[in-house]
Amino acid sequence: MTTAASAAPTAPLATRGLVAGYEPDLPIVKGIDFTLAPGEFVTVLGPNGAGKSTFVKAIAGLVPLHGGSLHLSGRDITGLPRHELVRQGLAFVPQTENIFATLTIRENLQVAAAILPKAERQQRIDAMLAAYPDLASRPGALAGGLSGGQRQMLATARALLVEPKVLILDEPSAGLSPKAVSEMFARLVEINRSGVPILLVEQNVRAALAIASRAVILVDGLLRHDAPAADLAADPDIGRLFLGAHADGVAPAGEGTR
Ligand SMILES: Nc1ncnc2c1ncn2[C@@H]1O[C@H](COP(=O)(O)OP(=O)(O)OP(=O)(O)O)[C@@H](O)[C@H]1O
């Protein structure tokens, strides 16, 4: 018998009791129930080592699942291999190694387009280049020669090429200049407004709360807090309680930073 509690979630993305980690007996994500609603923009926050990256990598098929389930638009995608998750519409932009440095901008897009029907590929690549003037101005340039911000743009363009159901990004602001971060975040807001739900891991807490609609805070592999982003941004206690007082995105001296 199917009960309301056991019915498969129909949201764009849902995890139920998700347990994941790199070693069989060492869970890093320790049982997370999370739902990304249609059109939502959710940021994942928490102290260093809380398991934020592991959580999204597990969703993206890059970290082994030990338990629980994953659902994409009502479909159970638990345990599917990475390439199949992409095909199903789950786009993930990793923090590093998210482009092919020795290929050109256009070739990077062509590789991502390979899962599309042949007849659609060129038109989608052209449309994506049109949306990214910085990339369109030199499609033959090697991706390895791009700035950090342009690389992130290319990585995001590659992810969007296949019109995903959900876009997940792992710290896209890492290592970028303040100008590149604000361009990147403005682009994410546009993408979200076009209807793509976004899940964003960020250490840049204030910037993330300014663009997200909701925030979840992970502590030691568990989802400890879930609230509207504006409420968290206005809460003077939240930095002390959950973020190790990193609410300005700057870790105190002596604590681990990258
Ligand atoms: N490839 C890996 N192999 C084994 N353990 C790992 C690996 N990557 C991360 N870990 C461990 O998993 C735990 C959570 O790391 P994770 O990177 O998910 O945290 P985070 O919240 O994203 O941290 P940060 O904000 O510092 O990026 C840490 O104890 C870390 O050492």
The ligand as an SDF file (V2000), in Angstrom:
LIG
                    3D

 31 33  0  0  0  0  0  0  0  0999 V2000
   37.6990   12.7370   -1.4270 N   0  0  0  0  0  0  0  0  0  0  0  0
   37.5470   12.5680   -0.1150 C   0  0  0  0  0  0  0  0  0  0  0  0
   37.9360   11.4200    0.4850 N   0  0  0  0  0  0  0  0  0  0  0  0
   37.7740   11.2100    1.8130 C   0  0  0  0  0  0  0  0  0  0  0  0
   37.2340   12.1260    2.6530 N   0  0  0  0  0  0  0  0  0  0  0  0
   36.8360   13.2900    2.1270 C   0  0  0  0  0  0  0  0  0  0  0  0
   36.9760   13.5770    0.7140 C   0  0  0  0  0  0  0  0  0  0  0  0
   36.4660   14.8130    0.4800 N   0  0  0  0  0  0  0  0  0  0  0  0
   36.0450   15.2810    1.6750 C   0  0  0  0  0  0  0  0  0  0  0  0
   36.2630   14.3730    2.6590 N   0  0  0  0  0  0  0  0  0  0  0  0
   35.9230   14.5270    4.0680 C   0  0  0  0  0  0  0  0  0  0  0  0
   34.5170   14.6920    4.1850 O   0  0  0  0  0  0  0  0  0  0  0  0
   34.2240   15.6220    5.2180 C   0  0  0  0  0  0  0  0  0  0  0  0
   33.2900   16.6840    4.6720 C   0  0  0  0  0  0  0  0  0  0  0  0
   33.9640   17.3810    3.6390 O   0  0  0  0  0  0  0  0  0  0  0  0
   33.1850   18.3370    2.6380 P   0  0  0  0  0  0  0  0  0  0  0  0
   34.1850   18.8440    1.6650 O   0  0  0  0  0  0  0  0  0  0  0  0
   31.9710   17.6590    2.1300 O   0  0  0  0  0  0  0  0  0  0  0  0
   32.7250   19.5020    3.6370 O   0  0  0  0  0  0  0  0  0  0  0  0
   32.2640   20.9730    3.3070 P   0  0  0  0  0  0  0  0  0  0  0  0
   31.1710   21.2810    4.2420 O   0  0  0  0  0  0  0  0  0  0  0  0
   31.9840   21.1060    1.8500 O   0  0  0  0  0  0  0  0  0  0  0  0
   33.5690   21.7550    3.7140 O   0  0  0  0  0  0  0  0  0  0  0  0
   34.2020   23.1170    3.1550 P   0  0  0  0  0  0  0  0  0  0  0  0
   33.2500   24.1960    3.5040 O   0  0  0  0  0  0  0  0  0  0  0  0
   35.4750   23.1970    3.8960 O   0  0  0  0  0  0  0  0  0  0  0  0
   34.3770   22.9270    1.6650 O   0  0  0  0  0  0  0  0  0  0  0  0
   35.5490   16.1570    5.7250 C   0  0  0  0  0  0  0  0  0  0  0  0
   35.8650   15.4780    6.9160 O   0  0  0  0  0  0  0  0  0  0  0  0
   36.5150   15.7970    4.6380 C   0  0  0  0  0  0  0  0  0  0  0  0
   37.7960   15.5770    5.1580 O   0  0  0  0  0  0  0  0  0  0  0  0
  1  2  1  0
  2  3  1  0
  2  7  2  0
  3  4  2  0
  4  5  1  0
  5  6  2  0
  6  7  1  0
  6 10  1  0
  7  8  1  0
  8  9  2  0
  9 10  1  0
 10 11  1  0
 11 12  1  0
 11 30  1  0
 12 13  1  0
 13 14  1  0
 13 28  1  0
 14 15  1  0
 15 16  1  0
 16 17  2  0
 16 18  1  0
 16 19  1  0
 19 20  1  0
 20 21  2  0
 20 22  1  0
 20 23  1  0
 23 24  1  0
 24 25  2  0
 24 26  1  0
 24 27  1  0
 28 29  1  0
 28 30  1  0
 30 31  1  0
M  END
$$$$
